[in-house]
Amino acid sequence: MPAFTRRHLGAVATALALTVAAPAATASATPDARAGLREVMFVGNNWDGTADVIRSTGDFARIGRIDVVPDRAERMAEINADPIKWIYFQAIRNGVGEGHDQLVDDMYSTPDGTSVVVSRPSFADVVSIDLATGDIEWRFPVSGYRSDHMAVSPDGTRVAVSASTSNTVHVLDIETGDQVGSFATGDKPHENIFTRDGKYIWNMSIGEVNTALDAPWLDWTKGDRRITIVDARTYERVKVVDMRERLDAIGLGDHSDAVRPAVFSPDESKLYFQVSFFNGFFEYDVATDRITRTKTLPKNPATSEDRTTWVNDSRHHGLSMSPDGTKICVAGTMDDYATVVDRGTLQEGPLVSAAKPYWATVSGDGTHCVVSESGADRVTAIDFATGEKSASVPVGDHPQRVRIGHVTAGWTGPSAR
């Protein structure tokens, strides 16, 4: 790919700033306008290999459950027959999996609510599962040996999936599983975000998170970590953001530059993001290309200060924002709490006890933050207005990603086979 000149980069930055200066029009119909569909939340139970489907508002009660590894025997036979696949499979189990197979990372339903698309890290693939029968409709093996976070385009037609061992993001047609594009990233691509207008994809690479070289002075061993921004039509790179330079500029050279979960403000002029090992988050101004504010959140006195004991270099892992942009919800993973932070003042609300919360999203009606408690096998809803817990429901083993989606009206689970 030809190198961009400084003038070209400046033009791209200006274009991006103009793009995010005003909210984009909604690309797809609102849930109420989707005849015959019911809005739900999909909860990926990573160690179970299941996904619970729960109500997206109210009591968040479970509606049904999906087996996301119906082909488990076939996949294991392939892995056991290939020494290299077997080595990576075991490395995932004993590394990021904490002794467990990683069977579901991320999930998005198709626009018609008939299927759910799932990334399966230990099987290094993405599959589409028919919600009526539980059968696999298509399967896409990613490059390398592990699949990770996904993102869905605003119109619901494409999913972008990180292939973490090949430093690649694949973009797939959500209906067919065909690859429509791909792009290179930094080391260990993680989070993906489509901009609201669908013009750009932001990918965050987190580098090596499984080594014990966790002291700040050894941060350089973690690899090439950066935000890669690409054109979502051509998949050509338009900008790279290295947070190392931005952190150094505000005197935080001892902080990791591995960007973990991130969320845009409603007008996409600001990006809020977490980094490895940090109990807090940063505010990044897109137009000026700099970190503008830092929020440090309380530490749990019971949390060990030995960084090598923190799961996959996380301290806090999970961010969401209220639809009006006034509140930020933070999953304080290793500190065993979640909290709602006022975006204007950066003042946190009550610290809501939660067992290793791993993700944060927004309820269907926008009134609650929903966190997955991976250490207690439940999801918990926290009221954005009060910062207090309002509901908690049991799910499967080690819930991680929680995503809003749709099923057909009256759906209660796949039919018996």
VEXDREN-2710 file (C-alpha; in Angstrom, 1 decimal):
% VEXDREN-2710
k/r/px/py/pz
1/MET/0.0/0.0/0.0
2/PRO/1.5/3.4/-0.9
3/ALA/2.6/5.5/2.0
4/PHE/0.5/8.6/2.7
5/THR/2.2/12.0/2.7
6/ARG/1.6/14.3/5.7
7/ARG/-0.7/16.4/3.5
8/HIS/-2.7/13.3/2.6
9/LEU/-3.0/12.3/6.3
10/GLY/-4.1/15.8/7.1
11/ALA/-6.8/15.7/4.5
12/VAL/-8.0/12.3/5.8
13/ALA/-8.0/13.6/9.4
14/THR/-10.1/16.6/8.2
15/ALA/-12.5/14.3/6.3
16/LEU/-12.9/12.1/9.4
17/ALA/-13.5/15.1/11.6
18/LEU/-16.2/16.3/9.2
19/THR/-17.7/12.8/9.0
20/VAL/-18.1/12.6/12.8
21/ALA/-19.2/16.2/13.2
22/ALA/-22.9/15.4/12.8
23/PRO/-24.9/12.3/13.6
24/ALA/-25.5/10.0/10.7
25/ALA/-28.9/9.1/9.6
26/THR/-30.1/5.7/10.8
27/ALA/-29.1/3.1/8.3
28/SER/-31.8/0.5/9.2
29/ALA/-35.3/0.5/10.5
30/THR/-35.9/0.9/14.2
31/PRO/-36.9/-2.2/16.1
32/ASP/-40.5/-1.1/16.4
33/ALA/-40.6/-0.8/12.6
34/ARG/-39.3/-4.3/11.9
35/ALA/-42.5/-6.3/11.4
36/GLY/-42.5/-9.7/12.9
37/LEU/-39.3/-9.3/14.9
38/ARG/-38.5/-9.1/18.6
39/GLU/-35.6/-7.2/20.0
40/VAL/-33.4/-9.3/22.3
41/MET/-29.9/-9.5/23.8
42/PHE/-27.5/-12.3/22.9
43/VAL/-25.2/-13.3/25.7
44/GLY/-22.2/-15.4/24.7
45/ASN/-21.2/-18.1/27.3
46/ASN/-17.7/-18.5/26.2
47/TRP/-16.7/-21.7/28.2
48/ASP/-20.1/-23.3/27.7
49/GLY/-20.3/-22.9/23.9
50/THR/-23.8/-21.5/24.2
51/ALA/-25.6/-18.2/23.8
52/ASP/-28.4/-17.2/26.0
53/VAL/-31.1/-15.0/24.5
54/ILE/-32.6/-12.6/27.0
55/ARG/-35.1/-9.8/27.0
56/SER/-33.5/-6.5/26.0
57/THR/-35.4/-4.5/28.6
58/GLY/-37.4/-4.9/31.8
59/ASP/-36.5/-8.0/33.8
60/PHE/-34.0/-9.2/31.1
61/ALA/-35.4/-12.7/31.6
62/ARG/-34.1/-15.6/29.5
63/ILE/-36.1/-16.5/26.4
64/GLY/-34.0/-19.3/25.0
65/ARG/-30.6/-20.8/24.5
66/ILE/-28.5/-21.7/21.4
67/ASP/-25.8/-24.3/21.1
68/VAL/-23.1/-22.5/19.1
69/VAL/-20.9/-25.5/18.7
70/PRO/-23.2/-28.2/17.2
71/ASP/-20.3/-29.3/15.0
72/ARG/-17.9/-29.7/17.9
73/ALA/-17.0/-33.3/17.2
74/GLU/-16.2/-32.5/13.6
75/ARG/-14.0/-29.5/14.5
76/MET/-12.2/-31.4/17.2
77/ALA/-11.4/-34.2/14.7
78/GLU/-9.8/-31.6/12.4
79/ILE/-7.8/-30.1/15.2
80/ASN/-6.6/-33.4/16.5
81/ALA/-5.5/-34.4/13.0
82/ASP/-3.3/-31.3/12.5
83/PRO/-0.4/-30.9/14.9
84/ILE/-0.1/-27.1/14.3
85/LYS/-3.8/-26.5/14.9
86/TRP/-3.6/-28.7/18.0
87/ILE/-0.8/-26.7/19.4
88/TYR/-2.7/-23.4/18.9
89/PHE/-5.9/-24.9/20.3
90/GLN/-4.0/-26.0/23.5
91/ALA/-2.3/-22.6/23.7
92/ILE/-5.7/-20.8/23.6
93/ARG/-7.1/-23.2/26.2
94/ASN/-4.2/-22.7/28.6
95/GLY/-3.6/-19.0/27.8
96/VAL/-6.5/-16.6/27.1
97/GLY/-9.0/-19.4/28.0
98/GLU/-7.7/-19.8/31.5
99/GLY/-7.8/-23.6/31.2
100/HIS/-11.1/-23.6/29.1
101/ASP/-11.9/-23.7/25.4
102/GLN/-13.1/-20.4/24.0
103/LEU/-16.2/-21.3/22.1
104/VAL/-18.0/-18.1/21.6
105/ASP/-16.6/-14.6/21.5
106/ASP/-19.0/-12.4/19.6
107/MET/-22.5/-12.6/18.1
108/TYR/-24.7/-10.6/15.8
109/SER/-28.1/-11.5/14.4
110/THR/-29.0/-11.1/10.7
111/PRO/-31.3/-8.3/9.7
112/ASP/-34.3/-10.6/9.3
113/GLY/-33.8/-12.2/12.7
114/THR/-33.5/-15.7/11.4
115/SER/-29.8/-16.4/12.1
116/VAL/-27.0/-15.4/14.5
117/VAL/-23.4/-15.1/13.4
118/VAL/-20.9/-16.2/15.9
119/SER/-17.1/-16.0/16.2
120/ARG/-15.5/-19.0/17.9
121/PRO/-11.9/-18.4/19.0
122/SER/-10.8/-22.0/19.7
123/PHE/-12.2/-23.1/16.4
124/ALA/-10.7/-20.1/14.5
125/ASP/-13.9/-19.5/12.6
126/VAL/-17.1/-17.6/12.2
127/VAL/-20.4/-19.5/11.7
128/SER/-24.0/-18.6/11.0
129/ILE/-26.5/-20.6/13.0
130/ASP/-30.2/-20.9/12.0
131/LEU/-32.2/-19.8/15.0
132/ALA/-35.1/-22.0/14.1
133/THR/-33.2/-25.3/13.8
134/GLY/-29.9/-24.7/15.4
135/ASP/-28.1/-25.9/12.3
136/ILE/-25.0/-24.2/10.9
137/GLU/-25.8/-22.4/7.6
138/TRP/-22.3/-21.3/6.7
139/ARG/-18.8/-21.4/8.1
140/PHE/-15.8/-19.1/7.5
141/PRO/-12.4/-20.2/8.8
142/VAL/-10.3/-17.1/9.5
143/SER/-6.7/-16.8/8.6
144/GLY/-4.4/-18.0/11.3
145/TYR/-5.6/-19.8/14.4
146/ARG/-8.0/-17.7/16.4
147/SER/-11.1/-15.5/15.8
148/ASP/-12.0/-12.7/18.2
149/HIS/-14.2/-9.5/18.4
150/MET/-16.6/-8.6/15.6
151/ALA/-18.6/-5.6/14.5
152/VAL/-21.7/-5.3/12.3
153/SER/-22.2/-2.6/9.7
154/PRO/-24.9/-0.1/10.4
155/ASP/-27.1/-1.6/7.7
156/GLY/-26.6/-5.1/9.1
157/THR/-25.2/-6.6/5.9
158/ARG/-21.6/-7.1/6.8
159/VAL/-19.6/-8.4/9.8
160/ALA/-15.9/-7.6/10.5
161/VAL/-14.0/-10.2/12.5
162/SER/-10.5/-10.0/14.0
163/ALA/-8.2/-12.9/13.2
164/SER/-5.9/-12.4/16.1
165/THR/-2.9/-14.6/15.1
166/SER/-2.7/-13.3/11.5
167/ASN/-3.1/-9.6/12.2
168/THR/-6.0/-9.4/9.8
169/VAL/-9.6/-8.3/9.9
170/HIS/-12.0/-10.2/7.5
171/VAL/-15.2/-8.5/6.4
172/LEU/-17.9/-11.0/5.5
173/ASP/-21.4/-10.9/3.9
174/ILE/-23.6/-11.6/6.9
175/GLU/-26.1/-13.7/4.8
176/THR/-23.6/-15.8/2.8
177/GLY/-20.4/-15.8/4.8
178/ASP/-18.5/-14.8/1.7
179/GLN/-15.5/-12.5/2.3
180/VAL/-16.1/-9.1/0.7
181/GLY/-12.8/-7.6/2.0
182/SER/-10.0/-7.7/4.5
183/PHE/-7.2/-5.5/5.8
184/ALA/-4.0/-5.7/7.8
185/THR/-3.8/-4.5/11.4
186/GLY/-1.3/-4.2/14.3
187/ASP/-0.4/-7.2/16.4
188/LYS/-3.4/-9.1/17.8
189/PRO/-6.4/-7.2/16.4
190/HIS/-9.2/-7.0/19.0
191/GLU/-12.1/-4.5/19.0
192/ASN/-13.8/-3.4/15.7
193/ILE/-16.1/-0.4/15.3
194/PHE/-18.0/0.8/12.3
195/THR/-18.7/4.5/12.2
196/ARG/-22.4/5.4/12.2
197/ASP/-22.5/6.4/8.6
198/GLY/-20.8/3.1/7.6
199/LYS/-17.9/4.8/5.9
200/TYR/-15.0/3.7/8.2
201/ILE/-14.0/0.8/10.4
202/TRP/-11.8/1.4/13.4
203/ASN/-9.7/-1.6/14.6
204/MET/-7.8/-1.7/17.9
205/SER/-4.9/-4.1/18.2
206/ILE/-3.8/-5.1/21.7
207/GLY/-0.5/-6.9/21.2
208/GLU/0.7/-9.8/23.3
209/VAL/-1.5/-10.2/26.4
210/ASN/-0.4/-13.7/27.4
211/THR/3.2/-13.1/28.5
212/ALA/4.3/-12.5/32.0
213/LEU/6.4/-9.5/30.8
214/ASP/3.9/-7.1/32.4
215/ALA/6.2/-4.5/34.1
216/PRO/5.8/-1.0/32.6
217/TRP/9.5/-1.0/31.5
218/LEU/8.8/-4.2/29.5
219/ASP/5.8/-2.7/27.6
220/TRP/7.8/-2.6/24.4
221/THR/7.8/-6.4/24.3
222/LYS/4.0/-6.4/23.8
223/GLY/4.2/-5.7/20.0
224/ASP/2.8/-3.2/17.5
225/ARG/-0.4/-1.8/19.1
226/ARG/-2.3/0.8/17.2
227/ILE/-5.7/1.9/15.9
228/THR/-6.1/1.2/12.2
229/ILE/-8.8/3.1/10.4
230/VAL/-9.9/1.9/7.0
231/ASP/-12.4/2.9/4.3
232/ALA/-15.3/0.5/4.8
233/ARG/-15.9/0.3/1.0
234/THR/-12.4/-0.2/-0.3
235/TYR/-10.8/-1.6/2.9
236/GLU/-7.8/0.7/2.2
237/ARG/-6.1/2.1/5.2
238/VAL/-6.7/5.8/5.7
239/LYS/-5.1/6.5/9.1
240/VAL/-3.1/4.9/11.9
241/VAL/-3.4/6.2/15.5
242/ASP/-0.5/5.2/17.8
243/MET/-1.7/6.0/21.4
244/ARG/1.9/5.6/22.6
245/GLU/2.7/9.1/21.2
246/ARG/-0.5/10.6/22.6
247/LEU/0.1/9.1/26.1
248/ASP/3.7/10.3/26.1
249/ALA/2.5/13.7/25.2
250/ILE/0.4/14.0/28.4
251/GLY/3.2/12.5/30.6
252/LEU/1.8/9.0/30.8
253/GLY/4.7/7.1/29.3
254/ASP/4.4/4.4/31.9
255/HIS/0.8/3.5/30.7
256/SER/0.1/0.8/28.1
257/ASP/-0.9/1.9/24.7
258/ALA/-3.0/-1.3/24.1
259/VAL/-6.5/0.0/23.4
260/ARG/-9.1/-2.4/24.7
261/PRO/-12.9/-1.7/24.6
262/ALA/-13.8/1.7/23.2
263/VAL/-17.0/3.7/22.6
264/PHE/-17.7/6.8/20.5
265/SER/-19.8/9.7/21.7
266/PRO/-23.1/10.0/19.9
267/ASP/-21.7/12.6/17.4
268/GLU/-18.4/10.5/17.1
269/SER/-16.3/13.5/17.9
270/LYS/-14.8/11.8/21.0
271/LEU/-13.6/8.2/21.5
272/TYR/-13.5/6.8/25.1
273/PHE/-11.2/3.9/25.5
274/GLN/-9.5/1.6/28.1
275/VAL/-6.0/0.3/28.0
276/SER/-4.2/-2.7/29.5
277/PHE/-3.4/-2.6/33.2
278/PHE/-5.3/0.7/33.8
279/ASN/-8.2/1.2/36.2
280/GLY/-9.9/3.9/34.2
281/PHE/-10.3/5.3/30.7
282/PHE/-9.3/8.1/28.4
283/GLU/-11.1/10.6/26.2
284/TYR/-9.6/11.1/22.7
285/ASP/-10.6/14.0/20.5
286/VAL/-10.9/12.9/16.9
287/ALA/-10.5/16.3/15.2
288/THR/-7.4/17.4/17.1
289/ASP/-6.0/13.8/17.3
290/ARG/-5.1/14.0/21.0
291/ILE/-6.1/12.7/24.4
292/THR/-8.1/15.4/26.2
293/ARG/-9.0/13.8/29.5
294/THR/-8.1/11.0/31.8
295/LYS/-10.4/9.3/34.3
296/THR/-8.8/7.2/37.0
297/LEU/-11.3/5.0/38.8
298/PRO/-11.0/3.5/42.3
299/LYS/-9.0/0.4/42.9
300/ASN/-10.4/-2.5/44.8
301/PRO/-8.1/-3.1/47.9
302/ALA/-8.6/-6.8/47.5
303/THR/-7.2/-6.8/44.0
304/SER/-3.6/-8.0/43.8
305/GLU/-1.1/-5.5/42.4
306/ASP/0.7/-8.3/40.7
307/ARG/-0.1/-7.6/37.1
308/THR/0.7/-11.1/36.0
309/THR/-2.5/-12.2/37.9
310/TRP/-4.8/-10.0/35.8
311/VAL/-6.6/-11.8/33.1
312/ASN/-5.1/-11.1/29.7
313/ASP/-3.5/-7.9/30.8
314/SER/-7.0/-6.4/31.6
315/ARG/-7.7/-4.3/34.6
316/HIS/-10.9/-2.8/33.4
317/HIS/-12.5/-4.3/30.3
318/GLY/-15.9/-3.0/29.0
319/LEU/-17.4/0.4/28.1
320/SER/-20.8/1.6/27.0
321/MET/-22.5/5.0/26.7
322/SER/-26.1/6.1/27.3
323/PRO/-27.8/7.1/24.0
324/ASP/-27.9/10.7/25.0
325/GLY/-24.1/10.7/25.6
326/THR/-24.3/11.9/29.2
327/LYS/-23.2/8.7/31.0
328/ILE/-20.4/6.2/30.5
329/CYS/-20.7/2.7/32.0
330/VAL/-17.4/1.0/33.0
331/ALA/-16.8/-2.7/33.7
332/GLY/-14.1/-2.7/36.3
333/THR/-13.1/-6.3/35.5
334/MET/-10.3/-7.1/38.0
335/ASP/-11.7/-4.8/40.6
336/ASP/-15.0/-6.6/40.7
337/TYR/-17.4/-3.7/40.2
338/ALA/-19.2/-1.7/37.5
339/THR/-20.0/2.0/37.7
340/VAL/-21.7/4.7/35.8
341/VAL/-19.6/7.9/35.2
342/ASP/-21.0/11.3/34.4
343/ARG/-19.4/12.2/31.0
344/GLY/-19.4/15.9/31.7
345/THR/-17.8/15.9/35.1
346/LEU/-16.1/12.4/35.0
347/GLN/-17.5/11.7/38.5
348/GLU/-18.3/8.1/39.1
349/GLY/-21.5/6.9/40.7
350/PRO/-21.9/4.0/43.1
351/LEU/-19.5/1.1/42.7
352/VAL/-21.9/-1.8/41.9
353/SER/-20.4/-5.1/43.1
354/ALA/-19.9/-7.5/40.1
355/ALA/-17.8/-10.6/39.7
356/LYS/-15.2/-10.1/37.0
357/PRO/-17.5/-8.0/34.7
358/TYR/-16.2/-8.6/31.2
359/TRP/-18.3/-6.4/29.0
360/ALA/-20.8/-3.5/29.0
361/THR/-23.6/-2.7/26.6
362/VAL/-26.8/-0.7/26.5
363/SER/-30.3/-2.1/27.0
364/GLY/-32.8/-1.9/24.2
365/ASP/-34.6/1.1/25.6
366/GLY/-31.4/2.9/26.4
367/THR/-32.1/3.3/30.1
368/HIS/-29.7/0.7/31.5
369/CYS/-26.1/-0.5/31.2
370/VAL/-25.9/-4.3/31.0
371/VAL/-22.7/-6.0/32.1
372/SER/-21.7/-9.6/31.9
373/GLU/-20.4/-11.0/35.2
374/SER/-18.1/-13.7/34.0
375/GLY/-17.1/-14.7/37.5
376/ALA/-20.7/-15.3/38.6
377/ASP/-22.4/-16.5/35.4
378/ARG/-25.0/-13.8/35.2
379/VAL/-25.7/-10.5/33.5
380/THR/-26.6/-7.4/35.6
381/ALA/-28.5/-4.3/34.6
382/ILE/-27.5/-0.9/36.1
383/ASP/-29.8/2.1/35.7
384/PHE/-28.0/5.0/33.9
385/ALA/-30.0/7.6/35.8
386/THR/-29.3/6.3/39.4
387/GLY/-26.2/4.2/38.9
388/GLU/-27.8/1.4/40.9
389/LYS/-28.4/-2.2/40.0
390/SER/-31.9/-3.0/39.0
391/ALA/-31.8/-6.6/37.7
392/SER/-29.6/-9.6/37.6
393/VAL/-30.3/-12.8/35.7
394/PRO/-28.4/-16.2/35.5
395/VAL/-26.8/-17.3/32.2
396/GLY/-24.2/-19.9/31.2
397/ASP/-20.6/-20.5/32.0
398/HIS/-18.3/-17.4/31.7
399/PRO/-20.5/-14.8/29.8
400/GLN/-18.5/-12.3/27.9
401/ARG/-19.9/-10.4/24.9
402/VAL/-23.5/-9.1/25.1
403/ARG/-25.1/-7.8/21.9
404/ILE/-28.5/-6.4/21.0
405/GLY/-30.1/-8.4/18.2
406/HIS/-33.4/-9.7/16.9
407/VAL/-35.3/-13.0/16.7
408/THR/-38.6/-13.7/15.0
409/ALA/-41.7/-13.0/17.1
410/GLY/-42.6/-15.9/19.3
411/TRP/-39.1/-17.5/19.1
412/THR/-38.2/-19.6/22.2
413/GLY/-35.3/-21.6/20.9
414/PRO/-34.2/-24.0/18.2
415/SER/-36.6/-26.9/17.5
416/ALA/-35.6/-30.3/18.8
417/ARG/-33.7/-32.5/16.3
END
